[in-house]
Structure formats: structure tokens, C-alpha cells
């Protein structure tokens, strides 16, 4: 009788803890905790990407938590548990592997922008345009040209120009707007023509447009399509690098590493190399993004191959290899030509290290540790040589900026010493440029520290101010026009800001692209014509000017 009475007694504490309502409560508490933590992280001013990444992690952990709960605590039959576990896990895997017919559009911080059918990617709806009949073109250059990535200097700088910032009275005048193929290449401008790269269906194009009308005058097509998959899909479709125009030739590097030399007046290819195949290099996760650099009678490209095949110089006329050097994987920054201690050298930001090579023969002169992984915390920002044999570096993912002194030793070697470096010597990281570049003006540096515009003092790295804006700047791009900062935001706004080290002062703003699109492309400005594009549209504005110095531009001033 005692055993019978015990069996019919009330449930014990252990059985209560295992009751279905409490098991469901454990699952719900898990989801709520993840949601609260993710929401809090999303409010971070310095890096909203942390929060957005936490949201994605929360989704994954919630599905995994549901799977664990289903197997161990649900009490469901085996068949039901099998479907309940494999169904969500399979859907989660297909979603993050980009195998579903639906494509989720995310910004540079993994924030939600929109959804579309993969079959309706905008570039797949376009055809490859026919070449213009009136060739060769009357190809002329001017003092106001914007012939390569970032124009003519180490940062996007158009001097000799005074903008009319009263956009209420004299707003930018839209001359034309056209659909364009996918990709993150910017325009390069020479005279009446502008060249960019774009993806249309299965063709990667180099396309030449008339600046005043948007009419396509010639195209060159390579039968390749760069479309990263899985975790790399955030980079999206198409070419990344900006063309380089030089002495009647157009040099381009496609997302899969195809280097072209094209005759500018006719659009005909002079020579071409598949650089990755030729130099036994692997592509980087988000595709080749380094623009070609002209050094004398050579064009230098960051290939990223091992066994002294990292940086390669080709003869402009023949395409033959003149020198090759280095064994470092590429980053997403383009090499630059600089001079330190009177020695011309090519400076390249590679994966995990900055190197300098003799401009004549490629010999390695010096290197400086600069942490990055091209499949993770990638380096994208340009190195900025400055007077006094100094080099300014900047990078996102929490690293920030550094000012480096380059010195020639008495023995003929080279030394690199940080003047200041964010995150060291008690200094917080500044100028964390994740996807953009900086400007230097009158002793101060301006740039997007993650998604906020920031001003720091060049000599010390001390922060002057930092501006959080709504709508956010996002991972947009900046340009210095005279003494005005022009910002093209990630969500498609054009913003004018005063170059003041004392406070942020916004002068004008207007929307140029839909906020349902992503804009990572750099602007190009050949006064008075401003050419903008993203992966879906291109537009040309005529800006109102107060002054334009006809003699051309002065060099960058520090």
C-alpha cells in the first residue's frame, strides 16, 4: 500500500522541471535573451556591424537551440522530431549558403536592405549594348580630367574649384540617368568620355560613356561572371576595380583577375592577361578590387601570387612582364607610387603587411606589419604618402589608423617607426575605415570611422570630432572638392560638409539613389560634371560653381 500511495502522490520537483510548459519556457527565454542582446549591440555608435552580426548569430543559435530542445526535451515522437530538426537546419543552411532562389540584400554592416528573386538580379535583365558606329572617337584629355581611382592624388581631391553650396537656390542639375550593370567600379573621366566596369548577365564589361549624354560609345566584354557564394555573397556580383586612363589607353582589372589594355578611341583590346592563372594566384573572397597603377612605361597590378608573384609590372606597349616581386596575398587596396628619402617606390597594402618596392625593378625595400585577412577582416583603404617621409594607414574592424615614419638608414637600409597608432600608448583607435578612404586637409584627416564622419589631427591622431548622422553615412565614399567635403552615403545621399576641425557643419544634402539600393562606388568629378553610380544606376549632375581655375589643379596639400 505504501508503494501504491507513493506512485499516486503529487509530481516531484524534478518532474515539474521537466514539464512541457517549463520546457517551452526554457526555449522562449533563450530566444528572448538572444534578441535583447542583439538589439543592444545594434545600438552601438562605433560599429553597428557588431549588432547586425549578433542578430544573424541569434537566428542561427535560436534554430540550433530549437533543434537541441526538440531532440532532448520536446517529448515528440521520433518522426516528428526528425522533421522538426532537419527542416529548419536545412533551410538555415540553404539561406546562408545563398542556395535559395531568394536573395537577401544586406549592407556593409550586414543590415537588412531588401529581398529579391535571384533570377531578377538587375544585371540579368540587361543586354550587352552594341558598339557605337562613329569610331574612333575624338579622344582628348583636359586639365580637369579624373583619370583613375581617386582622381589624380593619394585621396579623392579636386582642387582649383569653389562649389556653390547653396543647393536651395542652385541645386545640382541632373543631365542624365541610366540603368547600369552590376559592380562597384567607379567612373574614370577623360575629356568628353567616362569609362567604368560593369556586369551584364554573363559578360564582364569595360564600358565607355559620353559624359554629357550617358550614351554608350563602346564596350569590351570578357565572358566571366564574378558572383561570390556563401559567406562571401555580401560582396555581390560584378567587377570592383576602377579603370586607369593613360595616354589614350584604358587599363582595367576585372573581379576574376583579367587585366586588359584597351585602345581608348576605338575600344579595341591591345593586350590582355588572366593574371591569376599566369602568376599562380588565388582570388580573394570578395573578388579582385585593386586598380592598375601607372609607373613610367609599366602598369603595376597587385596579383597576390606566391613565389615573388605578388606585385607585377607589365610593359604598357607589349604587356610583357618587366618585373615581379613579393609573396603576399592581395588585400582590396590599390598600390600607389610614392617617394621616400628621394627614392621612388611602389607601396602596396597586402594581406597582413604593407610593402614598398623599388619602382624601377620591384626590389623589396621595406615592410610594415598591418594585420588583416582578405577572407575576414579585410584591408581596403589606400596608403597615403605624406610629406616628411611619412605614411598614413587606416583600416576598419577595430584596428584604426597609424602614422608611420619611413627612414633611410646610414647603411642604406630602411626603417619604419609608428609616430602614433590607434589602440596603443593609451590612445583609442581612430579612423576605422572599413570600406572607404580618407582626406587630408590643412593638417587634419577626415574619413568615415565605420559609419560616422570623423576628424582627427594628423600630427597626433587626436580626435577633433565624430558625427553620427541620420540617415547614416553608412559605408559611403568621400571626396574633397576645394575646401568642401562631398560624401556619397551608402544609402544614396549626397552630402556637403565643411572642412572644419572644430565642429561638424553640414551645408547641403540631397538624395541621388534609392535607399533600397547599396552605393559603395566612389564618385568622380571633372568640373562641373559629377558622375555617380552604384550597382543599378548611373547619373550625371552638373554642379554650380563659384570658381574654376582653368589652369588645372594644384597637387594635394597637407
C-alpha positions, 0 to 999 in steps of 0.5 A: 500500500505504501508503494501504491500511495507513493506512485499516486502522490503529487509530481516531484520537483524534478518532474515539474522541471521537466514539464512541457510548459517549463520546457517551452519556457526554457526555449522562449527565454533563450530566444528572448535573451538572444534578441535583447542582446542583439538589439543592444549591440545594434545600438552601438555608435562605433560599429553597428556591424557588431549588432547586425552580426549578433542578430544573424548569430541569434537566428542561427543559435535560436534554430540550433537551440530549437533543434537541441530542445526538440531532440532532448526535451520536446517529448515528440515522437521520433518522426516528428522530431526528425522533421522538426530538426532537419527542416529548419537546419536545412533551410538555415543552411540553404539561406546562408549558403545563398542556395535559395532562389531568394536573395537577401540584400544586406549592407556593409554592416550586414543590415537588412536592405531588401529581398529579391528573386535571384533570377531578377538580379538587375544585371540579368535583365540587361543586354550587352549594348552594341558598339557605337558606329562613329569610331574612333572617337575624338579622344582628348584629355583636359586639365580637369580630367579624373583619370583613375581611382581617386582622381589624380592624388593619394585621396579623392581631391579636386582642387582649383574649384569653389562649389556653390553650396547653396543647393536651395537656390542652385541645386545640382542639375541632373543631365542624365540617368541610366540603368547600369550593370552590376559592380562597384567600379567607379567612373574614370573621366577623360575629356568628353568620355567616362569609362567604368566596369560593369556586369551584364548577365554573363559578360564582364564589361569595360564600358565607355560613356559620353559624359554629357549624354550617358550614351554608350560609345563602346564596350569590351566584354570578357565572358566571366561572371564574378558572383561570390557564394556563401559567406562571401555573397555580401560582396555581390556580383560584378567587377570592383576595380576602377579603370586607369586612363593613360595616354589614350589607353584604358587599363582595367582589372576585372573581379576574376583577375583579367587585366586588359589594355584597351585602345581608348578611341576605338575600344579595341583590346591591345593586350590582355592577361588572366593574371591569376592563372599566369602568376599562380594566384588565388582570388580573394573572397570578395573578388579582385578590387585593386586598380592598375597603377601607372609607373613610367612605361609599366602598369603595376597590378597587385596579383597576390601570387606566391613565389615573388608573384605578388606585385607585377609590372607589365610593359604598357606597349607589349604587356610583357612582364618587366618585373615581379616581386613579393609573396603576399596575398592581395588585400582590396587596396590599390598600390600607389607610387610614392617617394621616400628619402628621394627614392621612388617606390611602389607601396602596396597594402597586402594581406597582413603587411604593407610593402614598398618596392623599388619602382624601377625593378620591384626590389623589396625595400621595406615592410610594415606589419598591418594585420588583416585577412582578405577572407575576414577582416579585410584591408581596403583603404589606400596608403597615403604618402605624406610629406616628411617621409611619412605614411598614413594607414587606416583600416576598419574592424577595430584596428584604426589608423597609424602614422608611420615614419619611413627612414633611410638608414646610414647603411642604406637600409630602411626603417619604419617607426609608428609616430602614433597608432590607434589602440596603443600608448593609451590612445583609442583607435581612430579612423576605422575605415572599413570600406572607404578612404580618407582626406587630408586637409590643412593638417587634419584627416577626415574619413568615415570611422565605420559609419560616422564622419570623423576628424582627427589631427594628423600630427597626433591622431587626436580626435577633433570630432565624430558625427553620427548622422541620420540617415547614416553615412553608412559605408559611403565614399568621400571626396574633397572638392576645394575646401568642401567635403562631398560624401556619397552615403551608402544609402544614396545621399549626397552630402556637403560638409565643411572642412572644419576641425572644430565642429561638424557643419553640414551645408547641403544634402540631397538624395541621388539613389534609392535607399533600397539600393547599396552605393559603395562606388566612389564618385568622380568629378571633372568640373562641373560634371559629377558622375555617380553610380552604384550597382543599378544606376548611373547619373550625371549632375552638373554642379554650380560653381563659384570658381574654376581655375582653368589652369588645372589643379594644384597637387594635394596639400597637407 
